[in-house]
Amino acid sequence: MKTEIELRNATGREFTRIIGEKSRTYFFPDCSVIVKNILWINIGNSGHRLLDSDGICYYVPYGWVSLKWEVEDNAPHFSL
């Protein structure tokens, strides 16, 4: 189960709560980025901003060639 983290957003950007997603992997031509237990996401013009259940913030710029995610048991495969 994910730890609940309060989102402290001072950017004016809109974040969406992620429910039921275990992890997501962004594939770039030369590397990949894995983010587990995402709680919040902002989909902006230049990339994704993410907050995980450990309170770690990520910025993943656009340019990936594919994206995959794994959902928790019985969670919707597609939502947002």
DSSP file (Angstrom, degrees, kcal/mol; ACC not computed):
  #  RESIDUE AA STRUCTURE BP1 BP2  ACC     N-H-->O    O-->H-N    N-H-->O    O-->H-N    TCO  KAPPA ALPHA  PHI   PSI    X-CA   Y-CA   Z-CA
    1    1 A M              0   0    0      0, 0.0     2,-0.2     0, 0.0     0, 0.0   0.000 360.0 360.0 360.0 140.8    0.0    0.0    0.0
    2    2 A K        -     0   0    0      1,-0.1     2,-0.3    36,-0.1    36,-0.0  -0.484 360.0-119.8 -76.3 141.6    1.2    3.5   -0.8
    3    3 A T        -     0   0    0     -2,-0.2     2,-0.5    34,-0.1    -1,-0.1  -0.626  31.8-117.7 -75.1 136.6    2.1    5.9    1.9
    4    4 A E        -     0   0    0     -2,-0.3     2,-0.4    50,-0.1    -1,-0.1  -0.672  33.9-173.5 -81.8 124.8    0.0    9.0    1.7
    5    5 A I        -     0   0    0     -2,-0.5     2,-0.5    46,-0.1    49,-0.0  -0.959  24.4-124.9-117.7 133.4    2.0   12.2    1.0
    6    6 A E        -     0   0    0     -2,-0.4     2,-0.5     1,-0.0    -2,-0.0  -0.669  26.8-128.1 -77.6 126.6    0.5   15.7    1.1
    7    7 A L        -     0   0    0     -2,-0.5     2,-0.7    32,-0.1    -1,-0.0  -0.645  19.5-165.5 -76.6 122.8    1.3   17.4   -2.2
    8    8 A R        +     0   0    0     -2,-0.5     2,-0.6     2,-0.0    -1,-0.0  -0.890  15.1 178.6-109.7  98.6    2.9   20.9   -1.6
    9    9 A N        +     0   0    0     -2,-0.7     3,-0.1     1,-0.1    -2,-0.0  -0.896  21.1 162.1-111.9 112.4    2.6   22.6   -5.0
   10   10 A A        +     0   0    0     -2,-0.6    -1,-0.1     1,-0.1    -2,-0.0   0.091  61.2  83.8-110.9  20.1    3.8   26.2   -5.3
   11   11 A T  S    S-     0   0    0      2,-0.2    -1,-0.1     0, 0.0     3,-0.1   0.683  91.7-124.8 -97.5 -20.1    4.0   26.1   -9.1
   12   12 A G        +     0   0    0      1,-0.4     2,-0.2    -3,-0.1    -2,-0.0   0.403  69.5 131.9  82.7  -2.8    0.5   26.9  -10.1
   13   13 A R        -     0   0    0      1,-0.1     2,-0.5    29,-0.0    -1,-0.4  -0.543  61.5-117.3 -80.3 149.2    0.5   23.7  -12.2
   14   14 A E        -     0   0    0     -2,-0.2     2,-0.3    -3,-0.1    29,-0.3  -0.775  29.4-163.6 -90.4 126.4   -2.4   21.3  -11.9
   15   15 A F        -     0   0    0     -2,-0.5     2,-0.4    27,-0.1    27,-0.2  -0.842   6.2-147.4-108.7 147.3   -1.5   17.8  -10.5
   16   16 A T  E     -A   41   0A   0     25,-3.1    25,-2.1    -2,-0.3     2,-0.3  -0.928  20.9-118.1-114.2 137.1   -3.7   14.7  -10.7
   17   17 A R  E     -A   40   0A   0     -2,-0.4     2,-0.5    23,-0.2    23,-0.3  -0.588  24.9-144.4 -74.1 130.0   -3.8   12.0   -8.1
   18   18 A I        -     0   0    0     21,-3.3     2,-0.4    -2,-0.3     3,-0.1  -0.859  19.2-175.4 -97.6 126.7   -2.6    8.6   -9.4
   19   19 A I        +     0   0    0     -2,-0.5     3,-0.1     1,-0.1    20,-0.1  -0.986  62.0   9.9-124.6 131.0   -4.5    5.6   -7.9
   20   20 A G  S    S+     0   0    0     -2,-0.4    52,-2.8     1,-0.2     2,-0.6   0.605  84.4 128.0  86.2  12.4   -3.7    2.0   -8.6
   21   21 A E  E     -D   71   0B   0     17,-0.3    17,-0.3    50,-0.3    50,-0.3  -0.907  33.5-175.9-107.3 120.3   -0.4    2.4  -10.4
   22   22 A K  E     -     0   0B   0     48,-2.7    15,-3.6    -2,-0.6     2,-0.3   0.921  66.9 -25.0 -75.6 -46.6    2.6    0.3   -9.1
   23   23 A S  E     -DE  70  36B   0     47,-1.4    47,-2.4    13,-0.3     2,-0.3  -0.986  49.7-150.9-160.1 162.0    5.2    1.7  -11.4
   24   24 A R  E     -DE  69  35B   0     11,-2.3    11,-2.8    -2,-0.3     2,-0.5  -0.993   9.9-154.3-141.1 146.8    5.9    3.4  -14.8
   25   25 A T  E     -DE  68  34B   0     43,-3.0    43,-2.3    -2,-0.3     2,-0.5  -0.982   2.4-156.8-124.7 125.7    8.9    3.2  -17.0
   26   26 A Y  E     -DE  67  33B   0      7,-3.0     7,-2.5    -2,-0.5     2,-0.6  -0.901  14.1-151.4-100.0 124.3    9.9    5.9  -19.5
   27   27 A F  E     -DE  66  32B   0     39,-2.8    38,-3.5    -2,-0.5    39,-1.2  -0.874  15.3-178.9-103.0 121.0   12.1    4.5  -22.3
   28   28 A F        -     0   0    0      3,-3.1     3,-0.3    -2,-0.6    36,-0.1  -0.665  44.8 -99.3-105.5 166.3   14.6    6.9  -24.0
   29   29 A P  S    S+     0   0    0      0, 0.0     3,-0.1     0, 0.0    35,-0.1   0.846 121.1  23.1 -55.9 -34.4   17.0    5.9  -26.8
   30   30 A D  S    S+     0   0    0      1,-0.1     2,-0.3     0, 0.0    -3,-0.0   0.447 130.8   3.7-114.4  -1.8   19.9    5.5  -24.5
   31   31 A C        -     0   0    0     -3,-0.3    -3,-3.1     2,-0.0     2,-0.3  -0.955  59.8-125.5-164.3 178.2   18.3    4.8  -21.1
   32   32 A S  E     -E   27   0B   0     -2,-0.3     2,-0.5    -5,-0.2    -5,-0.2  -0.975  10.6-146.8-138.2 155.7   15.1    4.2  -19.1
   33   33 A V  E     -E   26   0B   0     -7,-2.5    -7,-3.0    -2,-0.3     2,-0.5  -0.990  12.2-163.8-124.2 123.3   13.6    5.9  -16.0
   34   34 A I  E     -E   25   0B   0     -2,-0.5     2,-0.5    -9,-0.2    -9,-0.2  -0.924   5.3-174.7-109.9 129.4   11.5    3.8  -13.6
   35   35 A V  E     -E   24   0B   0    -11,-2.8   -11,-2.3    -2,-0.5     2,-0.3  -0.991   9.6-160.5-123.8 125.2    9.3    5.5  -11.1
   36   36 A K  E     +E   23   0B   0     -2,-0.5    17,-0.4   -13,-0.2   -13,-0.3  -0.764  63.0   8.9-106.5 150.8    7.5    3.4   -8.5
   37   37 A N  S    S-     0   0    0    -15,-3.6    16,-1.7    -2,-0.3     2,-0.2   0.902  75.4-166.1  53.8  53.2    4.4    4.2   -6.4
   38   38 A I  E     + B   0  52A   0    -17,-0.3   -17,-0.3    -3,-0.3    14,-0.3  -0.503  18.2 174.2 -71.5 134.3    3.5    7.4   -8.0
   39   39 A L  E     +     0   0A   0     12,-3.1   -21,-3.3     1,-0.3     2,-0.3   0.744  64.9  24.1-106.1 -38.2    1.0    9.5   -6.1
   40   40 A W  E     -AB  17  51A   0     11,-1.6    11,-2.0   -23,-0.3     2,-0.3  -0.972  61.0-174.5-135.2 144.9    0.7   12.7   -8.1
   41   41 A I  E     -AB  16  50A   0    -25,-2.1   -25,-3.1    -2,-0.3     2,-0.4  -1.000  11.3-165.7-140.2 141.6    1.4   13.7  -11.7
   42   42 A N  E     - B   0  49A   0      7,-2.5     7,-2.4    -2,-0.3     2,-0.8  -0.998  11.3-156.8-120.1 126.5    1.5   16.9  -13.7
   43   43 A I  E     + B   0  48A   0     -2,-0.4     5,-0.2   -29,-0.3     2,-0.1  -0.891  28.2 172.4-104.1 104.6    1.5   16.5  -17.5
   44   44 A G        -     0   0    0      3,-2.7     3,-0.1    -2,-0.8    -2,-0.0  -0.355  48.4 -92.2-106.4-176.5    3.0   19.7  -18.9
   45   45 A N  S    S+     0   0    0      1,-0.2     3,-0.1    -2,-0.1    -1,-0.0   0.751 124.0  33.7 -68.2 -25.2    4.1   21.0  -22.2
   46   46 A S  S    S-     0   0    0      1,-0.3    16,-2.6    15,-0.1     2,-0.3   0.521 126.3 -56.2-111.8  -7.0    7.7   19.9  -21.7
   47   47 A G  E     - C   0  61A   0     14,-0.3    -3,-2.7    -3,-0.1     2,-0.4  -0.989  65.4 -52.0 161.7-167.4    7.3   16.7  -19.7
   48   48 A H  E     -BC  43  60A   0     12,-2.6    12,-3.0    -2,-0.3     2,-0.5  -0.858  31.3-158.3-106.8 137.2    5.9   14.9  -16.6
   49   49 A R  E     -BC  42  59A   0     -7,-2.4    -7,-2.5    -2,-0.4     2,-0.3  -0.968  21.9-175.6-110.3 131.1    6.4   16.0  -13.0
   50   50 A L  E     -BC  41  58A   0      8,-2.5     8,-2.6    -2,-0.5     2,-0.4  -0.935  21.3-160.6-131.8 148.0    5.8   13.1  -10.5
   51   51 A L  E     -BC  40  57A   0    -11,-2.0   -12,-3.1    -2,-0.3   -11,-1.6  -0.998  18.9-156.0-125.9 126.3    5.7   12.7   -6.8
   52   52 A D  E >   -B   38   0A   0      4,-2.4     3,-2.0    -2,-0.4   -14,-0.2  -0.427  34.4 -96.8 -98.3 176.2    6.2    9.2   -5.3
   53   53 A S  T 3  S+     0   0    0    -16,-1.7   -15,-0.1   -17,-0.4   -16,-0.1   0.575 122.0  59.0 -70.9  -9.2    5.1    7.7   -2.0
   54   54 A D  T 3  S-     0   0    0      2,-0.1    -1,-0.3   -17,-0.1     3,-0.1   0.387 120.3-107.0 -94.2   1.4    8.6    8.3   -0.5
   55   55 A G  S <  S+     0   0    0     -3,-2.0     2,-0.4     1,-0.3    -2,-0.1   0.623  71.8 146.2  82.9  13.3    8.2   12.1   -1.2
   56   56 A I        -     0   0    0      1,-0.0    -4,-2.4     2,-0.0     2,-0.3  -0.713  38.4-145.5 -87.9 133.1   10.7   12.0   -4.1
   57   57 A C  E     -C   51   0A   0     -2,-0.4     2,-0.4    -6,-0.2    -6,-0.2  -0.768  15.4-170.2 -98.9 142.3   10.0   14.4   -6.9
   58   58 A Y  E     -C   50   0A   0     -8,-2.6    -8,-2.5    -2,-0.3     2,-0.4  -0.972  14.5-163.2-130.4 144.5   10.8   13.5  -10.6
   59   59 A Y  E     -C   49   0A   0     -2,-0.4   -10,-0.2   -10,-0.2    -2,-0.0  -0.989  10.1-174.5-123.6 121.4   10.8   15.5  -13.8
   60   60 A V  E     -C   48   0A   0    -12,-3.0   -12,-2.6    -2,-0.4     3,-0.1  -0.936  16.9-145.2-117.6 107.3   10.8   13.4  -16.9
   61   61 A P  E     -C   47   0A   0      0, 0.0     3,-0.3     0, 0.0   -14,-0.3  -0.320  27.1 -96.3 -71.6 153.1   11.2   15.5  -20.1
   62   62 A Y  S    S+     0   0    0    -16,-2.6   -17,-0.0     1,-0.2   -15,-0.0  -0.272  90.6  88.0 -60.6 155.8    9.4   14.6  -23.3
   63   63 A G        +     0   0    0      1,-0.3    -1,-0.2    -3,-0.1   -16,-0.0   0.262  51.2 134.7 130.5  -5.3   11.5   12.6  -25.7
   64   64 A W        -     0   0    0     -3,-0.3    -1,-0.3   -36,-0.1   -36,-0.3  -0.370  49.9-145.2 -70.2 155.9   10.9    9.1  -24.6
   65   65 A V  S    S-     0   0    0    -38,-3.5     2,-0.3     1,-0.3   -37,-0.2   0.654  77.3  -0.8 -96.7 -18.9   10.2    6.6  -27.2
   66   66 A S  E     -D   27   0B   0    -39,-1.2   -39,-2.8     2,-0.0     2,-0.4  -0.979  58.0-151.1-161.2 166.2    7.7    4.6  -25.2
   67   67 A L  E     -D   26   0B   0     -2,-0.3     2,-0.3   -41,-0.2   -41,-0.2  -0.997  13.6-178.0-142.6 133.1    6.1    4.4  -21.7
   68   68 A K  E     -D   25   0B   0    -43,-2.3   -43,-3.0    -2,-0.4     2,-0.3  -0.952   2.2-171.9-131.4 155.8    4.8    1.4  -19.8
   69   69 A W  E     -D   24   0B   0     -2,-0.3     2,-0.4   -45,-0.3   -45,-0.2  -0.981  15.5-143.1-143.9 156.7    3.1    1.1  -16.4
   70   70 A E  E     -D   23   0B   0    -47,-2.4   -48,-2.7    -2,-0.3   -47,-1.4  -0.977  20.4-148.2-120.2 130.6    2.0   -1.7  -14.1
   71   71 A V  E     -D   21   0B   0     -2,-0.4   -50,-0.3   -50,-0.3     3,-0.1  -0.620  20.5-105.4 -98.2 158.2   -1.2   -1.4  -12.1
   72   72 A E    >   -     0   0    0    -52,-2.8     3,-2.2    -2,-0.2    -1,-0.1  -0.317  60.5 -66.4 -71.1 162.3   -2.1   -2.8   -8.7
   73   73 A D  T 3  S+     0   0    0      1,-0.3    -1,-0.2    -2,-0.0   -53,-0.0  -0.262 121.3   0.4 -53.2 131.3   -4.3   -5.8   -8.4
   74   74 A N  T 3  S+     0   0    0      1,-0.2    -1,-0.3    -3,-0.1     3,-0.1   0.502  98.8 133.3  65.5   7.7   -7.9   -5.0   -9.6
   75   75 A A    <   -     0   0    0     -3,-2.2    -1,-0.2   -55,-0.2    -4,-0.1  -0.560  68.3 -91.9 -82.2 152.7   -7.0   -1.4  -10.5
   76   76 A P        -     0   0    0      0, 0.0     3,-0.1     0, 0.0    -4,-0.1  -0.351  25.0-141.9 -61.2 142.3   -8.1    0.0  -13.8
   77   77 A H  S    S+     0   0    0      1,-0.2     2,-0.4    -6,-0.1    -8,-0.1   0.807  90.5  33.4 -74.2 -29.7   -5.5   -0.4  -16.6
   78   78 A F  S    S+     0   0    0     -7,-0.0     2,-0.3     2,-0.0    -1,-0.2  -0.986  77.1 127.9-131.8 123.0   -6.3    3.0  -18.0
   79   79 A S              0   0    0     -2,-0.4   -61,-0.0    -3,-0.1     0, 0.0  -0.967 360.0 360.0-160.7 164.1   -7.4    6.0  -15.9
   80   80 A L              0   0    0     -2,-0.3    -1,-0.1   -62,-0.0   -63,-0.0   0.227 360.0 360.0 152.1 360.0   -6.5    9.7  -15.3
